[in-house]
């Protein structure tokens, strides 16, 4: 964006409480707070809330919470009795803290936008990954896009349509518990093809690595993994670097520490995507405005 980062002082007290002080005036300003609520999720969410409150009390005109990765997004509905819908709770906290708008990237499910009682700008990491894949010069006749589970079919179908209208395959899995996936069978043909697996996030990599093993069994020539959010909870790195994948393509919506790098990993930047969207929000530009028309922004 060509701007200097705003000056802010953040520290922890001895008991773990968070202290925030803005080091410059924001009175009457459009403030954009960039904070992915990634692990440690509770720390980062609380830090964001305190920053929003500090800006509100410093008389900022507008406060936009830029959340490249929205933690608790998977807790978006009740799957069993007596469960919390934590995504709605976190949305309420952000709203009540004083945010006027939220800019999020690749929410786990579209309905999460409805949990906020303030405007939500939802952008997708797909264009960034698609541009990179286009530079790989893989023959479109060899490509097949694979959804690692039934829930991601709509996402994979949209991805396949933009990737030379590639055919679609689906891995059907039955989940036995949280973070435990069991692959059952494959719907579609991958024999002799380059399979591109698409998901919104990679957590423990159980789903995507078991899916990749199945694709190799079914005769796939190469398997690529594409994901916007790299949560990378253990043992994700061991699974992803085990030789199942030709390349693991992610974005930097979540910072990846150097100790989690491995040879097959490619990290793409969403800086241009978020930067141009922030300009657009600031300038109140409409959907069809030319510089942003290719970004796939709602």
C-alpha positions as CSV (number, residue, x, y, z in Angstrom):
1,X,0.0,0.0,0.0
2,X,3.0,2.3,0.3
3,X,2.1,3.3,3.9
4,X,4.0,3.2,7.1
5,X,2.7,0.8,9.8
6,X,0.9,2.6,12.6
7,X,2.8,2.9,15.8
8,X,1.3,0.9,18.7
9,X,2.7,-0.4,22.0
10,X,1.6,-3.9,23.0
11,X,2.9,-5.7,26.1
12,X,2.0,-8.3,28.6
13,X,1.7,-7.7,32.4
14,X,3.3,-10.2,34.7
15,X,-0.1,-11.9,35.2
16,X,-0.6,-12.3,31.4
17,X,-3.0,-9.4,30.9
18,X,-2.6,-7.4,27.6
19,X,-1.7,-3.7,27.5
20,X,-2.2,-1.7,24.4
21,X,-1.4,2.0,23.8
22,X,-1.6,3.8,20.4
23,X,1.6,5.8,19.9
24,X,0.1,8.3,17.5
25,X,-3.2,10.1,17.0
26,X,-6.0,8.3,15.2
27,X,-8.7,10.9,15.8
28,X,-11.0,11.0,12.8
29,X,-9.0,8.3,11.0
30,X,-10.0,5.2,9.0
31,X,-8.2,2.5,11.1
32,X,-7.4,-1.0,9.8
33,X,-6.2,-3.4,12.4
34,X,-4.6,-6.5,10.8
35,X,-4.7,-9.5,13.1
36,X,-5.2,-13.1,12.2
37,X,-6.8,-14.9,15.1
38,X,-4.5,-17.9,14.6
39,X,-2.8,-20.0,17.3
40,X,-2.5,-19.0,20.1
41,X,-6.1,-18.1,19.1
42,X,-7.4,-16.8,22.5
43,X,-4.3,-14.5,22.9
44,X,-4.7,-13.1,19.5
45,X,-8.5,-12.6,19.7
46,X,-8.1,-10.8,23.1
47,X,-5.3,-8.6,21.6
48,X,-7.5,-7.7,18.7
49,X,-10.4,-6.8,21.0
50,X,-8.2,-4.6,23.2
51,X,-6.8,-2.9,20.1
52,X,-10.3,-2.2,18.8
53,X,-11.3,-0.7,22.2
54,X,-8.2,1.5,22.3
55,X,-9.0,2.9,18.8
56,X,-12.6,3.5,19.7
57,X,-11.6,5.4,22.8
58,X,-9.1,7.4,20.8
59,X,-11.9,8.7,18.6
60,X,-11.1,6.8,15.4
61,X,-13.8,7.5,12.7
62,X,-14.0,4.0,11.4
63,X,-12.4,0.8,12.7
64,X,-12.0,-2.2,10.3
65,X,-10.8,-5.5,11.8
66,X,-8.7,-7.1,9.0
67,X,-8.8,-10.8,9.9
68,X,-6.9,-12.9,7.3
69,X,-7.6,-16.0,9.4
70,X,-10.8,-16.2,11.5
71,X,-10.2,-18.5,14.5
72,X,-13.2,-20.5,15.8
73,X,-14.7,-20.4,12.3
74,X,-15.2,-24.2,12.4
75,X,-17.5,-23.8,15.4
76,X,-20.2,-22.4,13.1
77,X,-23.1,-24.7,14.1
78,X,-24.2,-27.3,16.6
79,X,-23.3,-30.8,15.5
80,X,-24.4,-32.3,18.8
81,X,-26.6,-31.2,21.7
82,X,-25.2,-28.8,24.4
83,X,-22.5,-27.4,22.1
84,X,-21.4,-23.7,21.8
85,X,-21.5,-21.8,18.4
86,X,-18.2,-20.1,19.2
87,X,-18.0,-18.4,15.8
88,X,-21.1,-16.3,16.6
89,X,-19.7,-15.6,20.1
90,X,-16.4,-14.3,18.6
91,X,-18.3,-12.2,16.0
92,X,-20.3,-10.6,18.8
93,X,-17.2,-9.8,20.8
94,X,-15.6,-8.1,17.8
95,X,-18.8,-6.1,17.2
96,X,-19.3,-5.1,20.8
97,X,-15.6,-4.1,21.1
98,X,-16.3,-1.3,18.6
99,X,-15.4,-2.6,15.1
100,X,-17.4,-0.9,12.3
101,X,-16.5,-3.4,9.6
102,X,-14.7,-6.8,9.2
103,X,-12.4,-7.8,6.3
104,X,-11.9,-11.6,6.3
105,X,-10.2,-14.0,4.0
106,X,-11.6,-17.4,3.0
107,X,-14.0,-18.0,5.9
108,X,-14.5,-21.7,6.6
109,X,-18.2,-21.4,5.7
110,X,-20.1,-18.6,4.0
111,X,-22.8,-18.4,6.8
112,X,-20.1,-17.0,9.2
113,X,-20.6,-13.6,7.5
114,X,-24.1,-13.6,8.9
115,X,-22.9,-13.9,12.4
116,X,-21.6,-10.3,12.3
117,X,-24.1,-7.5,12.8
118,X,-21.7,-5.2,10.9
119,X,-20.6,-5.2,7.2
120,X,-18.2,-8.0,6.2
121,X,-16.0,-7.9,3.2
122,X,-15.1,-11.5,2.3
123,X,-12.1,-12.0,0.0
124,X,-10.8,-15.3,-1.4
125,X,-7.2,-16.5,-1.6
126,X,-8.1,-18.5,-4.8
127,X,-6.9,-15.9,-7.3
128,X,-3.4,-15.8,-5.7
129,X,-3.1,-19.6,-5.9
130,X,-4.6,-19.8,-9.4
131,X,-2.1,-17.3,-10.7
132,X,0.7,-19.4,-9.3
133,X,-0.6,-22.6,-10.7
134,X,-1.0,-20.9,-14.1
135,X,2.7,-20.2,-14.0
136,X,3.5,-23.9,-13.6
137,X,2.4,-24.6,-17.2
138,X,0.7,-27.9,-16.3
139,X,-1.2,-29.2,-19.3
140,X,-5.0,-28.5,-18.8
141,X,-5.7,-32.0,-20.2
142,X,-3.8,-33.6,-17.3
143,X,-5.4,-31.6,-14.5
144,X,-8.0,-32.8,-12.1
145,X,-9.2,-30.8,-9.1
146,X,-9.9,-32.9,-6.0
147,X,-12.0,-31.9,-3.0
148,X,-10.6,-33.7,0.1
149,X,-14.2,-34.0,1.6
150,X,-17.8,-33.7,0.5
151,X,-18.1,-30.4,2.4
152,X,-15.6,-28.7,0.2
153,X,-17.1,-29.6,-3.2
154,X,-18.5,-26.1,-3.9
155,X,-15.1,-24.6,-3.2
156,X,-13.3,-27.2,-5.4
157,X,-15.9,-26.8,-8.2
158,X,-15.4,-23.0,-8.3
159,X,-11.6,-23.6,-8.3
160,X,-11.8,-26.1,-11.1
161,X,-13.9,-23.8,-13.2
162,X,-11.3,-21.1,-13.1
163,X,-8.4,-23.6,-13.6
164,X,-9.1,-24.3,-17.3
165,X,-12.5,-25.8,-16.4
166,X,-10.7,-28.9,-15.1
167,X,-12.7,-32.1,-14.1
168,X,-13.6,-32.7,-10.5
169,X,-13.0,-35.6,-8.1
170,X,-14.2,-36.0,-4.5
171,X,-12.7,-37.9,-1.6
172,X,-15.5,-39.3,0.5
173,X,-14.4,-39.6,4.1
174,X,-16.2,-40.4,7.4
175,X,-15.0,-38.5,10.4
176,X,-14.8,-40.4,13.6
177,X,-13.8,-37.6,15.9
178,X,-12.3,-34.1,16.0
179,X,-9.0,-33.9,14.0
180,X,-9.4,-37.6,13.1
181,X,-10.3,-38.4,9.5
182,X,-10.9,-41.7,7.8
183,X,-10.8,-41.9,4.0
184,X,-13.3,-44.2,2.4
185,X,-13.3,-44.0,-1.4
186,X,-12.8,-41.7,-4.4
187,X,-15.6,-40.3,-6.6
188,X,-14.1,-39.5,-10.1
189,X,-11.1,-40.5,-12.2
190,X,-7.5,-39.4,-11.4
191,X,-5.5,-42.1,-13.2
192,X,-2.4,-40.7,-14.9
193,X,-3.4,-37.2,-14.1
194,X,-2.0,-34.3,-12.0
195,X,-4.3,-34.0,-9.0
196,X,-4.7,-30.6,-7.3
197,X,-6.3,-30.9,-3.9
198,X,-8.1,-27.7,-2.7
199,X,-9.1,-26.9,0.9
200,X,-9.6,-23.7,2.9
201,X,-7.2,-24.8,5.6
202,X,-4.7,-27.4,6.6
203,X,-4.8,-28.1,10.3
204,X,-3.3,-31.5,11.3
205,X,-3.2,-32.5,7.6
206,X,-4.9,-35.8,8.3
207,X,-7.7,-35.2,5.8
208,X,-5.5,-34.0,2.9
209,X,-2.6,-36.6,3.5
210,X,-5.0,-39.6,3.6
211,X,-6.7,-38.2,0.5
212,X,-3.4,-37.9,-1.2
213,X,-2.5,-41.5,-0.3
214,X,-5.8,-42.6,-1.9
215,X,-5.1,-40.6,-5.0
216,X,-1.7,-42.3,-5.5
217,X,-3.4,-45.7,-5.0
218,X,-5.9,-44.7,-7.7
219,X,-3.0,-43.9,-10.1
220,X,-2.5,-40.1,-9.9
221,X,0.8,-39.0,-11.4
222,X,1.4,-36.1,-9.1
223,X,-0.5,-34.6,-6.2
224,X,-0.5,-30.8,-5.3
225,X,-2.0,-29.5,-2.1
226,X,-3.5,-26.0,-2.2
227,X,-4.8,-24.2,0.9
228,X,-5.3,-20.6,2.0
229,X,-4.8,-21.1,5.7
230,X,-1.8,-23.1,7.1
231,X,-2.7,-23.8,10.7
232,X,-0.1,-26.6,10.8
233,X,-0.9,-28.3,14.1
234,X,1.3,-31.2,14.9
235,X,1.9,-33.7,13.2
236,X,1.0,-31.7,10.0
237,X,4.7,-31.1,8.9
238,X,5.6,-34.8,9.1
239,X,2.6,-35.7,7.1
240,X,3.0,-33.0,4.4
241,X,6.8,-33.6,4.0
242,X,6.4,-37.5,3.8
243,X,6.7,-37.5,-0.1
244,X,2.9,-37.7,-0.8
245,X,2.9,-34.2,-2.3
246,X,4.8,-32.8,-5.3
247,X,4.2,-29.3,-3.8
248,X,2.2,-27.8,-0.9
249,X,1.0,-24.4,-1.8
250,X,-0.3,-22.1,0.9
251,X,-0.7,-18.4,1.6
252,X,0.6,-16.2,4.4
253,X,-2.8,-15.5,6.1
254,X,-1.2,-17.3,9.1
255,X,2.5,-16.6,9.7
256,X,4.5,-19.8,9.2
257,X,7.6,-20.2,11.5
258,X,10.9,-21.2,9.8
259,X,11.0,-24.4,11.8
260,X,7.9,-25.5,9.9
261,X,9.4,-25.0,6.5
262,X,10.0,-28.1,4.3
263,X,11.3,-28.5,0.7
264,X,7.9,-29.0,-0.9
265,X,6.4,-25.9,0.8
266,X,5.5,-22.8,-1.3
267,X,4.2,-19.7,0.6
268,X,2.3,-17.1,-1.5
269,X,1.6,-13.6,-0.3
270,X,-1.9,-12.2,0.1
271,X,-0.5,-8.7,0.7
272,X,-1.6,-7.3,-2.7
273,X,-5.1,-8.9,-2.3
274,X,-5.7,-7.4,1.2
275,X,-3.9,-4.1,0.4
276,X,-6.1,-3.4,-2.7
277,X,-9.2,-4.4,-0.8
278,X,-8.3,-2.0,2.1
279,X,-7.9,0.8,-0.5
280,X,-11.2,-0.1,-2.0
281,X,-13.0,-0.1,1.4
282,X,-11.4,3.3,2.3
283,X,-12.3,4.8,-1.1
284,X,-15.9,3.3,-1.0
285,X,-15.4,1.8,-4.4
286,X,-18.0,-0.3,-6.1
287,X,-17.7,-3.9,-7.2
288,X,-17.0,-3.1,-10.9
289,X,-14.2,-0.7,-10.2
290,X,-11.4,-1.8,-12.6
291,X,-8.4,-2.2,-10.4
292,X,-10.3,-4.7,-8.2
293,X,-12.5,-6.5,-10.7
294,X,-10.2,-9.5,-10.8
295,X,-9.9,-10.0,-7.1
296,X,-13.1,-12.0,-6.6
297,X,-14.3,-9.8,-3.8
298,X,-17.9,-10.0,-2.7
